[in-house]
Amino acid sequence: MTQRLDVLTIGESMVAFHGDGAWSEGSRASARVAGAESNVAIGLARLGHTVSWCGRLGTDPFGDLVLRQLRAEAVGVEHVVRDPGGPTGLMFVEHRTADVVRVEYRRDRSAGSRLRLGDVEAALGAGPRLLHLTGITPALSPTARCAVLHAAEVARAGQVLVSLDVNFRSRLWSREEARDALRDLVRHVDVVVASDDELDLVADGDDAAAARELLGSGVGHVAVKRGPDGATLWTGDERYDVPALRVTAVDPFGAGDAFTAGLLSGLLDGLGGAESLRRGARLGAFAVSTLGDWHGLPRRDELHLLDGLRPGTLLR
């Protein structure tokens, strides 16, 4: 008997080149698979959930790399389209100083930006328990925006839980454009995740007022990421707050996606709001204390590794 799919994610996966200094100085680079939706997919798969990623990749070696890595992480790729009409998206990350990181994209007219309705309709036929989306994919093109909105509408109508991480990217669109698109999308969403500077894109007022507005419109959970200040979750009449775990931060990339994966994992496991939020904070701590967007994320039997640790702890 085939196991039911827990999570379907839809979006763009890319190859990210991380330089060891300034690009203008001839920095050496390493290639990694990146993309908010596939980061979440890998985080959930490592925790034992059945996950599939839907998107478009170019018929190029970069697309081959993405597919190979997702398969290695037990993420289903049966709904991936190889598109000869556009290249796999690329991202170039410049670690200019220990505190300054600059990002350049090469994703205009990419395969991922060519996502269309037929792609998501086929993927939704798998009948997932949860559909995870971000505010990145709608920024890529009008067809991608329509596809994401359609996916949310169809999933919600089919009693599939829909989650949205706002994930605003100023390099892709303006706050005004994002606000217009995401307020349409959030009407079909059950779980909203946002950083504390993003929540105004989907609702009005301060965090608490915005959360009340979203909950009143039919959203069931509203989570706000506050980086080193922890996170907050509103659900019904309850508010939960958790601090960030104290770890040695070495790489900020993927922390928000890791948090989202942990939160969604808790909800899928039937944990309460507080425990789901704590799992999100825990995965975020794993992400910032290891190199790579998703490379240091834990398996389920490793979730305890950060319990009571002090910097430099050696496990024997």
C-alpha positions in Angstrom: 0.0 0.0 0.0 1.4 3.4 -1.0 2.1 5.8 1.8 0.1 9.1 1.6 2.2 12.1 0.7 2.6 14.3 3.7 3.8 17.5 2.0 4.0 18.9 -1.5 6.2 22.0 -2.0 6.0 24.1 -5.2 8.7 26.6 -6.2 12.1 27.2 -7.8 15.2 25.3 -6.8 18.6 26.7 -7.9 22.3 26.2 -7.7 24.0 28.7 -5.3 27.7 29.5 -5.7 29.3 30.6 -2.5 32.5 32.6 -2.8 35.2 32.7 -0.2 35.7 36.4 -0.7 34.9 39.3 -3.1 33.9 38.2 -6.6 35.9 41.1 -8.0 39.0 39.6 -6.6 38.5 36.2 -8.3 36.9 34.4 -5.4 36.8 30.6 -5.4 33.3 29.1 -5.2 31.5 26.0 -4.1 28.2 24.9 -5.5 25.2 24.1 -3.4 21.5 23.3 -4.1 19.3 26.1 -2.8 15.7 27.3 -2.9 13.3 28.1 0.0 10.8 25.4 -1.0 13.3 22.6 -1.5 15.1 23.7 1.8 11.8 23.1 3.6 11.3 19.8 1.7 14.7 18.5 2.8 14.1 19.6 6.4 10.8 17.7 6.5 12.2 14.6 4.7 15.0 14.4 7.2 12.4 14.3 10.0 10.7 11.3 8.3 7.9 13.0 6.5 7.0 12.0 2.9 7.7 15.0 0.8 7.6 15.9 -2.9 8.9 19.0 -4.7 7.3 20.4 -7.8 9.0 22.8 -10.1 10.8 23.3 -13.4 14.5 22.8 -14.0 16.6 23.5 -17.1 18.0 20.6 -19.2 21.5 21.5 -18.0 24.0 20.2 -15.5 22.7 22.5 -12.8 19.3 20.9 -13.1 20.9 17.5 -12.9 22.6 18.5 -9.7 19.3 19.7 -8.1 17.6 16.4 -9.0 20.4 14.3 -7.8 20.6 16.1 -4.4 16.8 16.0 -3.9 16.7 12.3 -4.6 19.5 11.7 -2.2 17.6 13.5 0.5 14.5 11.3 -0.1 12.5 14.2 -1.7 10.1 13.1 -4.4 10.8 14.6 -7.8 8.1 12.8 -9.9 6.4 16.2 -10.6 9.5 18.0 -11.8 9.5 19.3 -15.4 12.8 19.5 -17.3 12.3 22.6 -19.5 14.6 23.2 -22.5 13.1 26.7 -22.8 14.9 28.1 -19.8 18.0 27.5 -17.7 18.1 26.4 -14.1 18.3 29.4 -11.8 21.6 30.4 -10.3 22.5 32.4 -7.2 25.9 33.9 -6.4 26.6 34.6 -2.7 29.5 36.9 -1.8 30.8 36.6 1.8 32.2 40.1 1.6 33.1 40.3 5.3 32.2 38.2 8.3 29.1 40.4 8.8 28.3 41.4 5.2 26.8 39.0 2.7 25.7 40.0 -0.8 23.5 38.0 -3.2 23.2 38.2 -7.0 20.5 36.2 -8.9 20.5 34.8 -12.4 16.9 33.6 -12.6 15.3 36.0 -15.1 13.5 33.8 -17.6 14.7 30.7 -15.8 13.0 27.4 -16.1 11.5 27.9 -12.6 9.9 31.2 -13.6 8.1 29.3 -16.4 5.9 27.4 -13.9 2.4 27.1 -15.1 -1.1 25.8 -14.1 -0.6 22.3 -15.7 2.5 21.7 -13.6 0.7 22.3 -10.2 -2.5 20.5 -11.2 -0.6 17.3 -11.9 1.3 17.5 -8.6 -1.8 18.2 -6.6 -3.3 15.0 -7.9 -0.9 13.2 -5.5 -3.3 14.2 -2.6 -0.9 15.7 -0.1 -1.9 16.4 3.5 -0.2 19.8 3.3 0.8 22.1 0.5 3.7 24.5 1.2 4.2 27.7 -0.7 6.4 30.8 -0.4 6.1 34.4 -1.5 9.2 33.9 -3.7 7.7 32.0 -6.5 4.8 34.4 -7.3 7.5 37.1 -7.7 9.2 35.2 -10.6 6.6 35.8 -13.4 2.9 36.2 -14.0 2.5 32.6 -15.0 4.2 31.5 -11.7 2.0 33.8 -9.7 -1.1 32.4 -11.3 0.1 28.8 -10.8 0.8 29.3 -7.1 -2.6 31.0 -6.5 -4.4 28.3 -8.4 -2.6 25.6 -6.3 -3.6 27.3 -3.1 -7.3 27.6 -4.2 -7.5 23.9 -5.4 -5.7 22.6 -2.3 -7.9 24.6 0.2 -11.0 23.5 -1.6 -9.9 19.9 -1.4 -9.3 20.1 2.4 -5.5 20.2 2.1 -3.7 22.3 4.7 -2.0 25.2 2.9 1.1 26.9 4.4 2.7 30.1 3.2 6.1 31.5 4.2 6.0 35.2 3.1 9.8 35.2 2.3 9.9 38.7 0.8 12.8 39.2 -1.7 13.3 42.9 -2.5 15.6 41.9 -5.4 12.6 40.2 -7.1 9.7 42.7 -6.6 8.6 45.8 -4.6 6.7 45.6 -1.3 3.7 47.1 -3.1 3.7 44.3 -5.7 4.2 41.7 -3.1 1.4 43.1 -0.9 -1.1 43.0 -3.8 -0.2 39.4 -4.8 0.2 37.9 -1.3 -3.1 39.4 0.1 -4.9 37.5 -2.7 -3.0 34.3 -1.9 -3.4 34.5 1.9 -7.1 34.1 1.6 -6.5 30.4 0.8 -3.9 29.7 3.5 -4.2 27.9 6.8 -0.6 28.6 8.2 1.2 31.9 7.7 4.9 32.2 8.5 6.6 35.6 8.3 9.6 37.5 9.6 8.7 40.4 11.9 9.4 42.8 9.0 7.1 40.9 6.6 3.8 40.4 8.3 2.5 43.8 7.1 2.6 42.4 3.6 -0.4 40.1 4.3 -2.3 42.0 7.1 -2.4 45.4 8.7 -1.2 46.8 12.1 1.5 45.6 14.4 2.3 41.8 14.8 -0.6 41.2 17.2 -3.1 43.1 15.2 -2.0 41.5 12.0 -2.3 38.1 13.5 -5.8 38.8 14.8 -6.8 39.9 11.3 -5.4 36.8 9.7 -7.0 34.5 12.3 -10.3 36.3 11.8 -10.1 35.7 8.1 -9.8 31.9 8.4 -6.0 31.4 8.9 -5.4 28.8 11.7 -1.8 29.5 12.7 0.3 32.7 12.4 4.0 32.4 13.2 6.5 35.3 13.3 10.2 34.7 13.1 12.3 37.1 15.2 15.8 35.7 14.5 17.9 35.8 17.7 14.9 37.0 19.7 13.0 33.8 19.1 9.6 33.3 17.6 5.8 33.8 18.3 2.8 31.7 17.3 -0.8 32.8 17.4 -3.5 30.1 17.0 -7.1 30.7 18.0 -7.1 32.7 21.3 -3.6 31.5 22.2 -0.2 33.1 21.9 3.0 31.2 22.3 6.5 32.6 22.5 9.8 30.7 22.5 13.4 32.1 22.7 16.0 31.2 20.2 18.3 28.4 21.3 21.8 29.7 22.2 24.2 28.3 19.6 27.3 29.6 17.8 26.0 31.1 14.6 28.2 30.5 11.6 25.9 30.8 8.6 22.5 32.6 8.4 21.4 30.9 5.1 18.4 28.7 5.4 17.5 29.5 9.0 14.0 30.7 8.2 13.3 27.7 6.0 14.5 25.4 8.7 12.2 27.1 11.2 9.3 26.6 8.8 10.2 22.9 8.3 10.3 22.4 12.1 7.0 24.2 12.7 5.2 22.3 10.0 6.7 19.0 11.2 5.2 19.6 14.6 1.8 20.4 13.2 1.9 17.3 11.0 2.8 15.2 14.0 -0.2 16.6 16.0 1.9 18.5 18.5 0.4 21.5 20.2 1.3 25.1 19.3 4.0 25.5 21.8 5.8 22.3 20.9 5.5 22.9 17.2 7.0 26.4 17.7 9.8 24.9 19.8 10.6 22.4 17.0 10.8 25.3 14.6 13.2 27.2 16.8 15.3 24.1 17.2 15.7 23.5 13.5 16.5 27.2 13.0 19.3 26.8 15.6 20.7 23.8 13.7 20.7 25.8 10.5 22.5 28.9 11.8 25.1 26.8 13.6 26.1 24.7 10.5 27.3 25.6 7.0 24.8 25.5 4.2 21.1 26.2 3.7 20.0 22.7 4.8 23.2 20.6 5.1 23.3 20.6 8.9 19.6 19.9 9.5 18.9 17.0 11.9 17.4 13.6 11.4 14.5 12.9 13.8 16.8 10.9 16.2 19.2 14.0 16.3 16.6 16.5 17.5 18.0 16.3 21.0 21.6 17.1 20.1 21.3 20.8 21.1 19.7 20.0 24.5 21.8 21.6 27.3 24.9 22.0 25.1 27.5 24.6 25.7 29.8 25.9 22.9 32.6 23.4 22.2 30.8 20.4 23.7 32.3 17.1 22.5 30.0 14.1 22.3 31.8 10.9 23.0 
